[in-house]
């Protein structure tokens, strides 16, 4: 396919500048987003097993709820019923409880003894998974614009540029797409290999990236879209809701837990209930949110689907799955969420989205490196703008990864200091991130790229070694993974320890033995001194 040269140059400029402007924040969003595929596993991994109480049989839940609500005022207003064997059967918030990242949430756990007596304990919640999810949604950018996070809006703008970069990138590749699709030409130098890798990953995962770009724009600017539709529909309500009678309910009227399970079984096909979140029980607006999973369906998010209903009358107020054949809106919205959050394909789908998220981060990282190499001057001293961009790329990309890895590594050790670990997570992440970013400017892109990757190798290796230490020396006070899903963190960390060690070695070779006029080369005096 032939495209005029001037058109190609125009699209190349669009691709380059949109990618450069949006790439760094999107790198953090994609990297953290890949980890959110295992958000609940990460949170469980980081939470001491002693914070959970033994699970009970389904026929004991009613007795547990009765005793808890009779003893604690907070439980009369709401509680969470968990069916997961690794979680406490009944929990409720003694402090906090809002959605999202909150550092001071305190939860009471409850179960029954062998004699049927109530046992409770209070612990601060672990928000490590929520912290990673916050990075995914905001790239770690703090602040609010109205009720919306500033970082969400910035990622929305970045995704518009990202969409333009995707389209322009495809146009650039069209003339040589068939010829160079699977070409990875290592013998033509490092630059050509990086370009081929960048193009190959981009084309193979293009449908995924188009979905992510479009859905992020919708998520970020949904209020603007809604306001625009409101102008069309004037003062008419776009989504009709039935009027609810003002009836005051009490917890004594609550049906047995088995009734909800049977109700969900009748309403859905093949879904397994994970938890039930009861709230506002002694009010005119009680709600129970029922979380459920079905790996054979296209679920709203990777963790499952939801149905919200009145816990006394079973009137459904919202469902993420269609409950009647005439429902068109629900499947469309659920499909958009599912495509973005990887809510289909079960565990295999989660691993695929995890891999695609990391490959997406690689596209932004490699795109910046390619731009820097293309702009370099044929002389040992590069332009100031190139050096700044190189340091910014290394500092933000490797710095954000290192900050997450160090936070994961510190998680178990922080519990030896205090049970209030969430504020320490936040301090740890931002402290490491900004230290890495500052060091990349002080030491330069080349040196900091080597050192940060070696530090990443050590930090990743120390995560499974910490678990090994907990097995060998339990007196230290740490804990090891108690079930296989939580071992995923150790296995991933071990794999990436090898990746970062290999990357550090290859980068070092490029720095000391590569082209001397590259942005990744050290000044000649430093290189000479290193060989003395």
N, C-alpha and C positions, 0 to 999 in steps of 0.2 A: 504494500500500500504506500502510495506517495503523498506526501504533504509538503507544501511549499516551505522553503527555508525560513522566510520571515514569520510564518505562522508558528513554526516549531520554536523559534527563538522567543516569540511572545509567550507561548505556553511554558517554555522553560523558565523564563523570568517569573511568571506567576507561581509555578511549582516551587521554585527556589525560595522566594521571599515569603510566601504563605507558610511553607514548611519551617523556615528559620524562625519566623515570628511566633508560631504556635507550638513548635516542636518541644520546647523544654518543659512547659507546663503539662503538655499532653503525655510526655514521657512519664512523669510522676503519676498522672491519672491512669495510664495503662499498666504501669508496673504494680501500683497498689491495687488496681482493679483485678489483676490476675490473682492476687492473694485473697481477695474477697470471695473467690470461689470456694475457699476453705475457711471462711470467716468464723463459723461456729466451732470448727475443729481447732482453730488457733486459740479462740477464747477458752475452750475446755482444756487445751494443752497448757495454757498459762495460768489456769486456776488450780490451786491446791486441791487434791481429791478430798481432803478433810473438810472442805467447804460444802460438800454435797452430803446429803443424808441418804440412807438406804431406801430403795424403791419398794412399793407395796403393790398388792394385787388390786385389780380394778374394783372388786366388791368391797374394799376397805376405804375407798376414797370418800364415800359419803360420811362415814364415821370420822375420818380425819378432818373434813371440812366443818362438820358440826362442832367438834372439839376446838378447832382453831378459831372459828368465828365466835364461839362462846367465851373464849379466853382473851382474844386480842381484838381491839376495836378496829384496827386497820384492816384486818381480815374480813370484817363485816362489809366493808366497802368494795373489796375486790381482792383477787388472788389469781395465781397461775397454776393450773394443773398440768404436770409434766408426765408423759408416759415413757420418756427416754430412760433407759436403765442406768445411764451415767449421771442423771440429774436428780435432784431432790423431788419427791412426788408433789409437794405443795410449796409454793413460795409467794411472797408478797413484799412490796416495797415499804420499808419503814421510813425511808427518806428518798425523795426524788421519784423517778419512774418514768420521766418523759422520754420520748423517742430521741434517738441520736446519741451523740457523745456527751455524757454528763459525768463529771469527775467525782461527784460526791454521793452517788446512789448507794443506798444501804438496803440490803434485802434480808428478810427473815426466811429461813428454811424450816419446813416442818415434815415430820413423818410419825409413824406409830411404832412403838416398841413391840416386842413379841407378845406382850400382855395387853396390847391395844391402848397403851398410854401415850399421850401426846409428848413428842420430843421436838424441841425447836433450838435453833441457834441463829445468831445474827452475824452477817459478814458483808463488807463492802463488795460491790459487784466488780468483776474484772472487765475493763473496757478496752482491752487491747484490740479485739476484732473491730470495735466501733472506731477506734483511732485509725486503723488501716482503711476502713470504709470512708472516714472523713477525708483522708488523703486522696482516695479515689474520686470523691465528689468535688473536692475543692483544690486539690494539688497542695494542700497545706496553707493556702492563702486565707488569712484571718479577716474578719470584718463582716458587716451586714449592710445590705442595701434594702431598707424596709424590713420585710420579714425573710428575705432571701439571702443566702450566703453569698458574699462577694466572689469567693472562689468559684462557685457554681456558675455565676454569670460570666466570669472570665473564661472558664472552660467552654461555656456556650459560644462565646465569640471565637475562641480558638478553634472550635469544631467547625464553624463556618469557614474559616481559613483552611482548615484541615480538609474539608469537602472539596474546596477549590484545588488544593494540592493533589488530591486523589484524581480528580477529573483531568487536570493538566498533565499529571504524571502518565496517565493512560494514553493521552494524545501524543506525548513525547515518544512513548515506546511503540506505538502502532506501526511505524515503518519497519522496525526490526524485530517485532514481537515474535514471529514464528522462528526466525533465524537464531535469536539469542535468548529464547525463553528459559531453557534449562542450562544455559552456558554459565559455568563458574570458572573463569579463565585465570587460574592462579599463576600460570607461567608468564602472564603479561603484567605482572607487578601487583603490589598490594592495593593500589587505587582501583584498578580494573576489577579485582576480586571483590572489594567492598561494594563497588557499583553494581556488579552482577548479583551479589547477595541481596542488596537493597531492592533491586528491581524484581528479583525472583520472589522474595517474601511479600513484596507489595502486590504483585499480580495474583499470586496464589491466594492470598487472604483478602483480596479486594472486596468481595461481597460482605465479609465480616466488617471491614472498615467503613463501608458505605452505611451499613446498619448502625454502627456505633456513632458515626458522625451525625446522622440524621436524628437518632434517638436522643443524643445529648443535647442537640439544639432544641428539641421539643421539651425535654426535661427542664432545661435552663430557662426557657422563655415561655413556659406554659401559661403564665399569668397574662402575658401580652397577647397570646393567641386567644385566651378566654375573653379578654377585654374586647378584642377585635370582633369576636363572634357576638358579644353582648351588644355591640353597636348595631349589628345586623338585626338581632332579635329584639332590640330595644329593651324594655323592662320585663319582657317575658322570661320566665325561668327556663333555661335550656334543658335542665334535667329535672323532671318532675319528681317530687317526693311526696308520698302520702302523708296526710296529717295524722299525728300520733295523739291518742287520748292521754290526758294528764292523769295517769294512774300511779299512785304511790305503791311501790313494791317493798317487800321485806325479804331478807335472806331465808327466812323460815319457809317461804313458798318455793324455794329453789328445787327443781326436779332432780332425781338421782343422776349421777354421772353416766350411768349406762343408758339413760334415755337419750342423751346427746349423741352418744356413739351410734345408737340405733337410728337416730334421725339423720345423721350424716351418711350412714350406710344406705338409707332409703333415698336420699337426695343425690348421691354421687355413685359413681361406678369405679371400683378398684382403688379408692383413696384410703389411706391409713392416717388416722388422727395422731398428730405429734403432741399437741398441747392445746389447752383452752385457757384463754385470758379473760377472766371475768372482771368487770369494772362497773362502778356506779350502781351497785346492787341494791342499795337502800335509797332509791331515788325514782323519779318519773322517767328517767332515760337510761335504764340498765342495758349493758352490752356484753356479749361474749364473743370474742374473736377466736375462731377455731382454725388452727394451722394444721395442714394435712399435706401429704405427699402421694404422688403416683408417678413413678419413673417412666411409665409408658405414655404419659400425657405431656402436653406442652404447658408446663406450669408457669405461673407469673414470674417467679424468681427461682434461683437454683435451690433454695431451701424449701419451696413448696407453694401451695395455694392457700387462700383464706376465705372464710365465710364469716360475716358478722351478723348476728341476730339478737333479738330480744331473748334473754335466757329463761324468761318465764312463759312467753307466748310462742316462741320459735319463729316469730316474724323476721324474715331476712331483710336487713337494711343494705347490705352490700355483699357481693360475691365476686371473686376473681375468676370463677368458672361459670359458664352459662347454665342456668337452671331450667331454661325452657327453650324450645326450638326457635321461637321468634326473636330471641335475644341476639342482635347483631353487634351492638356496641361493645359488650363485654369481651367477646373473642378478639376483636380488633385491638382494644387497649391491652388485654392480657398478652396478645401476640407481640406487641411492641415491647412490652416489658420483658417478655421471655427471650426475645431475640437479643436484647441488650444484656440481660443478666444471666444468660445461659440456663434457662429454666426447662430445658428439654434434653433428652438423651441420657438421663440418670447420671451416674458417676463418670461414665465415659464422656458425656457431654461436658461435665465440669472440667475434666482434665484437658479436653480440647480447647475450651475457652481459656483455661489457665495458660496453655501453650500459645494460643493466639494473642493473648494479652501481652505476654513477654515478647513475642515476635513484633507486635505493634510498637512496643518500647524500643526494640532494636531498630526499627525503621526510622524513628525520630533521631535516635543517637547516631546511626550511620549516615543519615541525611546531613546532619550538621558536620560530621567529619568530612564528608565528600565536598561540601560547600567550602570548608576551610582549605582543603587540599587544592581545590580548583582556583581559589583566590590567592594562593600563596605566591610570593615573588621569588624570582630566581636569584636569591641572595640569602646569606645566613641569617640576617636580621629581618624578621617579618614585620609587617605594619602593626601599629598599635591596636587597631580595630580587630585584626585577625587574632592577635594574642589575647585580647580581652574576651572575644567570642569563644576561643579555644578553652580558656580557663573557666568561663561560665558554663560551657557544655560539660566539661569534666566535673566541675564542682557540683552542679545541680543534678546531673544524672547519677554519677557514682556516689555523690554525697547523699542523695535521697535513698538509694539502696542501702548504703552503709548505715544510715540513721535507723532504718527499719530493722536491719539485721542486728545492730547493737541493742535496740530496744527489745527484740525477741530474746537475745542472749541474756540481757539483764533481768528479764521478767522473773525468773525463779529466785534469783539472788536478791531482788528488791523485797521479796516477802520476808527475808531474814532481817530486814531493817524495819519495815512497817507494813501493816495490812493495807494501808492507804497507798496503793501502788499507782493509781491512775494519773495523779498529778506528776509523779516521777516518770511515767511513760512519756508524757508530753514534754517535760523538761529534757529527758534523754534524747528524744527524737530531734527537737529543734536545736539543742546544743551540739549534737554530733553533725547535723546537717550544716549549720553555719560554720563550724570549725573546718569541715571539709571544704566548704565553699571558699572560705578565707584562705585556707592553705593552697587551694588551686591557683589563687592569684599571687600568693607570696612565692610559692615554689615553681609556678609555671605549669602549663598543661602537661608537658612531657613527663616531668619528674612526678607530679602529683598523680598522674594516671597510673604510673607504676606502683607508687606507694599505697594509694587507695585500694588498688586491686589486691595487693599483698595483705593489707589490713582486712579486706573483705574475706579473703581466703582463710585467715586466722579466725575471724569472728564466726564465719559459717562453720568451721571445723569445731569450734568450742561449743556450739549448740548441742550436737550429739554427745560430745565429751562431757558436758555438764550432766546429761542424763546417765552416762556411764558412771560418773563419779557418784551420783545419787544411789546407784545400785551397789557400788563397792563400799561406800562410806555413808550409810543412811544416817549416821549421827550428825552429819553436817546440817541436816534439816531440809534438804532439797527433796524432790520427788521425781520419780521416773514415770514415763507414759504407762498408763494402766490398761490401755486397750489399743488395738491396732490403728484405728483412724487418727488418734492423737500422735502416733509415730510418724505420720506424714510429714510433720514439721522437721523432724530429725533427718528423714530420708531426703527431703528436698534440700535442706541445708548442706548435707553431705555431698550431694550432687553438685551444687553450685560452688562449694569449696574447691572442687576440681576445676570447674569452669573458670573461676576467678584466678586460680593459680596459673592455669594455662594462658589466660589473657594477660596476666602480669608478665610472664616469661616472654610472650610474643611482643608485647609492647616494649619491653626492655631491649629486645633485639632490634626493633624498629628504631628506637631512640638512639642507641649507641652504634648500630651498624647500618642504619638506613641512610637515605639521602640527607645530606647536611643542610639543604635549603628547605627542609620540611618544617611545618609548624610543630611537628612532634620530635624534632631534633634538639639536643642541648647545644648551647654555645660551644665552639670548638675547644676553648680553654678547659671547660668542665670535662669534656670527653677525654681530652689529653691527660688531665690530672687523674681521671678514673683508671687509666691504663698504666700509670706509673707503678 
